[in-house]
Amino acid sequence: MRSLILMKSIWCPVLVVFFAFAPTLVCGQTLSKPNVLFIAIDDLNDWLGCLGGHPQAKTPNIDRLAQRGVLFSNAHCAAPLCNPSRSSIFSGRPPLETGVFSNDDSSNIRKLHPEFVLIPQHFHNAGYQTFGAGKLLHKTTADLVDEGFFPDLRWSPFTSKQVDYTDKELPSKGTSNPRHVTILNGKSIVLPLNRMPSDRTPDTTGGDSFDWGALEVEDDEMGDGQIATWGAEQLRKVHEKPFFIAIGFYRPHIPLFAPKKYFDLYDGLDIKLPEVTDDDLDDLSPIARSRAIEAETAGAHATVLKYDQWPAAVKSYLACVSFIDAQVGQLLDALDASPNANNTVVMLWSDHGWHLGEKQHWGKWTGWQRSTRVPLIVANAKSSASNAQHIGAVCNQPVSLLDLYPTLIELCQLPTVDGLAGRSLVPLLQNPHQPSDRTVMTTFDRGNYSITGARWHYIRYADGSEELYDRDKDPHEWHNLAHDPKHADRKAELAKTLPDESAFSAPAAGGSGKKKKTKEK
């Protein structure tokens, strides 16, 4: 008996250590590779509690994810527009290689480059079961994954047809009293909720998405609520293969509609508006000023001010962020309660940022950090010891969303893929505070580039005009130092990192180098 007790005292700690780091056992099989939960959020800037971008943001679930992984506070997209950004993320290649510079229907990464193996395809080829729901690539791509769920997202809880103006209503769309009547849960609703005229499409019958407001609906009446429920169901299941589950949330993309309970979170608050300065555009080139004030991907700042809608828009954006945070919470709760809890990598990202009046701009498709900077959280599988001592760390080094593909390859021990432009973030997961002299590039249409380093931010437009910002001293990017002789060497150093466009063939679709209308969908 004493021998048995002695053996137990020796072997129990050993077994604890073994099972903590051993591959997960599921349905009698050993999953030697970790699962992946890949969470995309559309148009999300740094208005999260963990990033401190807005002091009133309520995001407890994304914040708790940051506490179980590494938060990359200086992450930037490859392109600040949905289709170019997502094409780059899923292919691991920048816009100059994908040829995708717009949201046009012709700019389809899978048709332009059928030879590219996109992230879910690579996981499938490596023996994973792949799942996808919501907005992943810009267009619904059900055949990208083994199992998918793609409900209507953009106008939810309305259908696309519900927001169309009738011929009789259309003359009001561009006036001070736009009015389209539709029905929601048996009640008459007048759109737009914000009562603002359309800046972008006053002559077309389709709804104008530059709108916001609370709706008397439940989470599962929204497309994002439905995909969260579907994703949670997949996470709770027992799987015979390792899985890759991609969930693409649409909000806080416009229209900023969300269930009323998320607006209630911000009731009674004196909503804090973004900090701006009246002369912010004075030191910019004409092409930059044009990009700032034109209503290309959302609406005009002048219209928002005229109709006194700035506080309402900010509150609506915050409410939509909190709504999506609750959906992320549903996924995390399902994962934590599942057999897959200890063997799943969680990666959360946004395709680009979003302006809410900064630089007198609404939307994206600019080279300023409000548009290029994105949230990025990587939480390694709990069963992996590679980043255990850095749980909850913040990495301030510049990284790119192009890094997601090679990072997943290394974390999941997949075969390498030739031609990927990014670099694995695993060294930063292991040591988030290591110094770096890296710069990352964002492309906003052909010939327009944003170069971001640890401190300095350089922008070069297709016409040769430039901007330079010291982000340590000027976090709002109010003071363009590009023409200050004291910073000539710094500017020249950053300019050396600009791409040689002659090395790339002309894009198959989009990207003339000139600013053109960009259809937002």
ChimeraX attribute file (.defattr): number of C-alpha atoms within 10 A of each C-alpha:
attribute: neighborCount
match mode: 1-to-1
recipient: residues
	/A:1	6
	/A:2	7
	/A:3	8
	/A:4	9
	/A:5	10
	/A:6	10
	/A:7	11
	/A:8	12
	/A:9	11
	/A:10	11
	/A:11	11
	/A:12	11
	/A:13	10
	/A:14	12
	/A:15	11
	/A:16	11
	/A:17	10
	/A:18	11
	/A:19	12
	/A:20	16
	/A:21	15
	/A:22	16
	/A:23	18
	/A:24	24
	/A:25	15
	/A:26	15
	/A:27	11
	/A:28	8
	/A:29	12
	/A:30	14
	/A:31	19
	/A:32	15
	/A:33	19
	/A:34	25
	/A:35	27
	/A:36	25
	/A:37	22
	/A:38	21
	/A:39	21
	/A:40	22
	/A:41	27
	/A:42	23
	/A:43	25
	/A:44	27
	/A:45	26
	/A:46	20
	/A:47	23
	/A:48	23
	/A:49	19
	/A:50	22
	/A:51	18
	/A:52	11
	/A:53	13
	/A:54	18
	/A:55	12
	/A:56	18
	/A:57	22
	/A:58	23
	/A:59	22
	/A:60	17
	/A:61	21
	/A:62	23
	/A:63	19
	/A:64	15
	/A:65	23
	/A:66	24
	/A:67	18
	/A:68	21
	/A:69	25
	/A:70	26
	/A:71	27
	/A:72	27
	/A:73	20
	/A:74	23
	/A:75	27
	/A:76	31
	/A:77	32
	/A:78	31
	/A:79	34
	/A:80	32
	/A:81	31
	/A:82	25
	/A:83	27
	/A:84	30
	/A:85	29
	/A:86	28
	/A:87	28
	/A:88	29
	/A:89	26
	/A:90	21
	/A:91	23
	/A:92	29
	/A:93	23
	/A:94	26
	/A:95	24
	/A:96	23
	/A:97	18
	/A:98	24
	/A:99	26
	/A:100	29
	/A:101	30
	/A:102	28
	/A:103	20
	/A:104	16
	/A:105	11
	/A:106	13
	/A:107	22
	/A:108	23
	/A:109	25
	/A:110	17
	/A:111	10
	/A:112	16
	/A:113	14
	/A:114	10
	/A:115	9
	/A:116	20
	/A:117	17
	/A:118	20
	/A:119	21
	/A:120	22
	/A:121	17
	/A:122	19
	/A:123	23
	/A:124	18
	/A:125	14
	/A:126	14
	/A:127	13
	/A:128	22
	/A:129	20
	/A:130	24
	/A:131	23
	/A:132	26
	/A:133	26
	/A:134	29
	/A:135	27
	/A:136	29
	/A:137	21
	/A:138	21
	/A:139	16
	/A:140	16
	/A:141	16
	/A:142	16
	/A:143	10
	/A:144	19
	/A:145	21
	/A:146	15
	/A:147	14
	/A:148	22
	/A:149	18
	/A:150	19
	/A:151	16
	/A:152	19
	/A:153	23
	/A:154	22
	/A:155	20
	/A:156	20
	/A:157	24
	/A:158	19
	/A:159	12
	/A:160	14
	/A:161	11
	/A:162	17
	/A:163	21
	/A:164	19
	/A:165	23
	/A:166	12
	/A:167	10
	/A:168	8
	/A:169	14
	/A:170	19
	/A:171	17
	/A:172	18
	/A:173	27
	/A:174	18
	/A:175	15
	/A:176	12
	/A:177	13
	/A:178	22
	/A:179	22
	/A:180	22
	/A:181	15
	/A:182	17
	/A:183	12
	/A:184	14
	/A:185	10
	/A:186	7
	/A:187	8
	/A:188	10
	/A:189	15
	/A:190	16
	/A:191	21
	/A:192	24
	/A:193	19
	/A:194	18
	/A:195	18
	/A:196	25
	/A:197	24
	/A:198	26
	/A:199	19
	/A:200	20
	/A:201	14
	/A:202	18
	/A:203	13
	/A:204	16
	/A:205	17
	/A:206	17
	/A:207	22
	/A:208	24
	/A:209	23
	/A:210	25
	/A:211	22
	/A:212	24
	/A:213	21
	/A:214	18
	/A:215	17
	/A:216	13
	/A:217	15
	/A:218	13
	/A:219	22
	/A:220	14
	/A:221	15
	/A:222	22
	/A:223	23
	/A:224	30
	/A:225	22
	/A:226	21
	/A:227	26
	/A:228	25
	/A:229	18
	/A:230	17
	/A:231	27
	/A:232	22
	/A:233	14
	/A:234	19
	/A:235	26
	/A:236	18
	/A:237	13
	/A:238	13
	/A:239	16
	/A:240	15
	/A:241	18
	/A:242	27
	/A:243	24
	/A:244	24
	/A:245	25
	/A:246	24
	/A:247	29
	/A:248	25
	/A:249	26
	/A:250	25
	/A:251	27
	/A:252	24
	/A:253	23
	/A:254	24
	/A:255	24
	/A:256	25
	/A:257	28
	/A:258	31
	/A:259	21
	/A:260	19
	/A:261	18
	/A:262	23
	/A:263	21
	/A:264	12
	/A:265	16
	/A:266	18
	/A:267	11
	/A:268	7
	/A:269	9
	/A:270	10
	/A:271	17
	/A:272	12
	/A:273	16
	/A:274	16
	/A:275	9
	/A:276	14
	/A:277	12
	/A:278	8
	/A:279	10
	/A:280	17
	/A:281	19
	/A:282	12
	/A:283	16
	/A:284	18
	/A:285	16
	/A:286	13
	/A:287	15
	/A:288	20
	/A:289	17
	/A:290	14
	/A:291	20
	/A:292	27
	/A:293	18
	/A:294	19
	/A:295	22
	/A:296	22
	/A:297	21
	/A:298	26
	/A:299	23
	/A:300	23
	/A:301	21
	/A:302	15
	/A:303	16
	/A:304	20
	/A:305	12
	/A:306	11
	/A:307	13
	/A:308	13
	/A:309	17
	/A:310	19
	/A:311	16
	/A:312	16
	/A:313	21
	/A:314	19
	/A:315	28
	/A:316	26
	/A:317	27
	/A:318	26
	/A:319	30
	/A:320	29
	/A:321	27
	/A:322	28
	/A:323	26
	/A:324	28
	/A:325	20
	/A:326	21
	/A:327	24
	/A:328	26
	/A:329	21
	/A:330	17
	/A:331	25
	/A:332	21
	/A:333	16
	/A:334	21
	/A:335	24
	/A:336	14
	/A:337	11
	/A:338	17
	/A:339	18
	/A:340	25
	/A:341	20
	/A:342	20
	/A:343	26
	/A:344	27
	/A:345	24
	/A:346	21
	/A:347	21
	/A:348	22
	/A:349	22
	/A:350	27
	/A:351	33
	/A:352	30
	/A:353	27
	/A:354	30
	/A:355	23
	/A:356	21
	/A:357	23
	/A:358	23
	/A:359	26
	/A:360	20
	/A:361	28
	/A:362	24
	/A:363	27
	/A:364	26
	/A:365	26
	/A:366	28
	/A:367	29
	/A:368	26
	/A:369	26
	/A:370	24
	/A:371	29
	/A:372	30
	/A:373	30
	/A:374	29
	/A:375	27
	/A:376	25
	/A:377	27
	/A:378	25
	/A:379	23
	/A:380	28
	/A:381	25
	/A:382	20
	/A:383	19
	/A:384	18
	/A:385	12
	/A:386	16
	/A:387	23
	/A:388	17
	/A:389	11
	/A:390	18
	/A:391	20
	/A:392	19
	/A:393	19
	/A:394	22
	/A:395	21
	/A:396	18
	/A:397	21
	/A:398	21
	/A:399	29
	/A:400	26
	/A:401	31
	/A:402	27
	/A:403	22
	/A:404	23
	/A:405	26
	/A:406	22
	/A:407	19
	/A:408	23
	/A:409	17
	/A:410	14
	/A:411	20
	/A:412	21
	/A:413	13
	/A:414	16
	/A:415	12
	/A:416	12
	/A:417	14
	/A:418	9
	/A:419	11
	/A:420	16
	/A:421	16
	/A:422	20
	/A:423	17
	/A:424	18
	/A:425	22
	/A:426	19
	/A:427	13
	/A:428	19
	/A:429	26
	/A:430	17
	/A:431	17
	/A:432	20
	/A:433	14
	/A:434	11
	/A:435	12
	/A:436	11
	/A:437	9
	/A:438	11
	/A:439	19
	/A:440	22
	/A:441	27
	/A:442	28
	/A:443	28
	/A:444	29
	/A:445	28
	/A:446	23
	/A:447	20
	/A:448	23
	/A:449	24
	/A:450	29
	/A:451	22
	/A:452	28
	/A:453	19
	/A:454	19
	/A:455	18
	/A:456	18
	/A:457	23
	/A:458	27
	/A:459	28
	/A:460	21
	/A:461	22
	/A:462	17
	/A:463	13
	/A:464	11
	/A:465	15
	/A:466	22
	/A:467	23
	/A:468	24
	/A:469	24
	/A:470	19
	/A:471	18
	/A:472	11
	/A:473	11
	/A:474	13
	/A:475	12
	/A:476	20
	/A:477	22
	/A:478	20
	/A:479	20
	/A:480	20
	/A:481	19
	/A:482	22
	/A:483	13
	/A:484	10
	/A:485	10
	/A:486	10
	/A:487	15
	/A:488	13
	/A:489	10
	/A:490	14
	/A:491	23
	/A:492	12
	/A:493	12
	/A:494	19
	/A:495	17
	/A:496	9
	/A:497	12
	/A:498	17
	/A:499	13
	/A:500	9
	/A:501	11
	/A:502	7
	/A:503	9
	/A:504	12
	/A:505	10
	/A:506	15
	/A:507	18
	/A:508	15
	/A:509	19
	/A:510	19
	/A:511	21
	/A:512	14
	/A:513	15
	/A:514	14
	/A:515	17
	/A:516	13
	/A:517	12
	/A:518	16
	/A:519	13
	/A:520	16
	/A:521	14
